[in-house]
Structures are given as structure tokens and as C-alpha cells.
Amino acid sequence: MSTDDDRSRTAGGYPGMYSTGGDDYSGAHRMSEPSDEDYGRYDDSGYSSSSTTTVLSRPGADEDERAKPVYAWHGGLDFGLLVLRLVLGGTFIVHALQKLFGLFNGPGIDGFAQFLGTQGFSQTTILAWATGVSELVGGVLVVLGLFTPIGAAAILGVMANVVFLKWGNGFFSPPRGFEWELALGTAAFMLLFTGPGRIALDRPTPWGRRPVPLGLFMLIVAAGLSVVTLVVFR
């Protein structure tokens, strides 16, 4: 007795089970092969939930490779970035109000300008206003998640200058050490590249969905302004 399958291998044999390509048995509907650029790539629609983001495996990939976990954006990241923005931005708003208007027992513009003079700066009134406005505008933008790379860069530029001034005092023992300013500056640096998250006014913008290009540009701007401040005003 022959063991060969003499039934038709066209689509009429077993509907839906044989491919329409002739003698090649597939055992299921034939599906088009994904192109090379589709393998292992997340979708291009911006942030995606874990239910919609998938990674395709190449045919023939071993089981260990197929078992690798798929990481996707989730609500916890949005909440964490919101808390970070509120704390970081709120801190600089309060400090700016101290410098600009003397609120919360702050020095005001005149007192802050005098302090800058003790640090070797010239044109201290102009620099005091520039610093206070940078902190205020940067803090507000970061809290709102609006033009976040600009706000984060403003904060980062101010903190970079303070770290430079305190470098000789060492890392520890605030307010003489620079550990506090380094932590704040690092948080601002992070926001340049993570973006504000989805709980932000920047969400529908190109830089809100893909923050790296503008974040890198604003990092260069912040570094340049910090150098200009130290060279021109000190």
C-alpha cells in the first residue's frame, strides 16, 4: 500500500491548509515574509503600550533568542517622569523666586548680585537676572512638560556653572560641596533624552515623541552658554 498522499495539493485539496504555490506543503496559510528591516524593530508611532509593541524573530532563531523579553513603554515610566519633573521644576521655581523677588527669605536681585561678585563675576546685576530668569522659565517649562528640552537645558546650564565653581570644595558637605547641584543637573540631563513622558504638554510634538535629536542639540547649547558665562563674566 502506498503511503504517498495522492490528494490534490492545490487550494482545493484541504482548503486553507495547503498553499496555492503548487507542490510545497506549508501546513497552514502561507504568509508573506517580513523584510529585513522589520525584524526586531518597534513600531514608529512613538510611545506604544505593551499590548501593541512587538518584536519579530527571524525564522530559524533559536529558542533562547525567541524567549528574550520585549520591553515597551508603560504607565509607570510616565508617572515616574511626572514626579521627577514636578520636583525638579518646582525646586527651581522656588529658588528663582528667591533670587528675583526675595521671596521665601531669598536674597533678591541685589543680594544675589552681591554674592556673584564674591565669586569673581563681573556685570553681576545682568548675570543675576539671567540666572534667575533661566531658573524660573526652566522650572515652569519642566513642570508643564512644555518645550521640555529647552527648560531642562536652562537648568542644566546653571547647574554646570555652579558645579564648576564648587569643584575645588569637593563632592561632600553641602552647601560647600557640589553633590546637590550635581544631582539636580543630572536630573535635567536625563530629561533631555528621556523626554517628559506622556503626561505632558509636549506629548503630541515631535520632540516629545522622539526627544533625542532636540535633546542633543540643547545639550550643546547649554554647554556653550555655560562656557560663555564663565569666560565673559568671570
Residue pairs with C-beta under 8 A, 6 or more apart in sequence:
7 13
7 14
9 18
9 22
9 23
9 25
10 18
10 20
10 22
11 18
11 20
16 29
17 27
17 28
18 25
18 26
19 25
19 26
19 29
19 30
20 30
21 30
33 59
34 56
38 56
39 56
39 57
39 58
40 55
40 56
40 57
41 55
41 56
42 48
42 53
42 55
42 72
43 52
43 53
46 209
46 210
47 73
47 198
47 209
48 72
48 73
49 72
49 73
49 74
50 70
50 72
50 73
50 74
53 70
53 72
53 73
54 70
55 70
57 65
57 66
73 198
77 197
78 197
78 198
78 199
79 197
79 199
80 197
81 191
81 194
81 195
81 196
81 197
81 199
81 200
82 145
82 197
82 199
82 200
84 187
84 190
84 191
85 142
85 143
85 145
85 148
85 191
85 196
85 197
85 200
86 143
88 139
88 142
88 155
88 184
88 187
88 188
88 191
89 138
89 139
89 140
89 141
89 142
89 143
89 144
89 151
90 139
90 143
91 139
91 184
92 135
92 136
92 138
92 139
92 142
92 155
92 184
93 135
93 136
93 139
93 140
93 143
94 104
95 106
95 135
95 139
96 132
96 133
96 135
96 136
96 139
97 103
97 104
97 106
97 136
98 104
98 105
98 106
98 107
98 108
99 106
99 107
99 108
99 109
99 112
99 128
99 131
99 132
99 135
100 108
100 109
100 129
100 132
100 133
100 136
101 108
102 108
102 111
106 112
107 114
107 115
109 125
109 128
109 129
109 132
112 128
112 131
112 132
113 124
113 125
113 127
113 128
114 124
116 124
116 127
116 128
116 131
117 124
119 165
119 234
120 234
121 127
121 233
121 234
122 233
122 234
123 233
127 229
127 233
131 158
134 154
134 155
134 157
134 158
135 154
135 155
135 158
137 151
137 154
138 150
138 151
138 152
138 153
138 154
138 155
138 158
138 188
139 151
139 155
140 151
141 147
141 148
141 150
141 151
141 154
142 148
142 151
142 152
142 155
142 188
142 191
142 196
144 200
144 201
145 196
145 197
145 199
145 200
145 201
145 202
145 203
145 208
146 200
146 201
146 202
147 202
148 191
148 195
148 196
148 200
148 202
148 207
148 208
148 211
149 191
149 192
149 207
149 211
149 214
149 215
149 217
149 218
150 218
152 188
152 189
152 191
152 192
152 215
152 218
153 188
153 192
153 218
153 219
153 221
153 222
154 222
155 184
155 185
155 188
156 185
156 188
156 189
156 192
156 219
156 222
157 222
157 223
157 225
157 226
157 229
159 181
159 182
159 184
159 185
159 188
160 185
160 222
160 223
160 226
161 226
161 229
161 230
162 178
162 181
163 178
163 181
163 182
163 185
164 226
164 230
166 176
166 177
166 178
166 181
167 178
169 176
169 177
169 178
170 176
170 177
170 178
171 177
171 178
171 179
171 182
172 179
174 180
189 219
192 211
192 215
192 216
192 218
192 219
193 211
193 212
193 215
193 216
194 211
195 202
195 207
195 208
195 209
195 210
195 211
195 215
196 202
196 203
196 208
200 208
202 208
203 209
206 214
207 213
207 214
207 215
